[in-house]
Amino acid sequence: MPNPSSLIPDDRFVALISAAEIEVAKAKGSATARFFMGYLEGLQAGAVTFGTAAFDLLDSEAEGTFGDYGEGFRTGLMNIESVSA
């Protein structure tokens, strides 16, 4: 399986994703684990699709999600937008 970071074109995104991977590992088994897993997946999906219609679709669909995972996913997408600004 290829390293997901190798699919990310921007070094700023890679740094965010690497930091989130550490947080996911630290949170494993804790109450915050679902948030950090959603956050990591939001970062990964956002980084790969940023600047495309697919990113806009992810962003609009994420607005309707609830719970820790959904909140983390939305936060990950928002951070990709912030880093890109």
Secondary structure, DSSP 8 states (H G I E B T S, - for coil): ---GGGG---HHHHHHHHHHHHHHHHHTTSTTHHHHHHHHHHHHHHHHHTTSHHHHHHHHHHTT--HHHHHHHHHHHHHHHHHH-
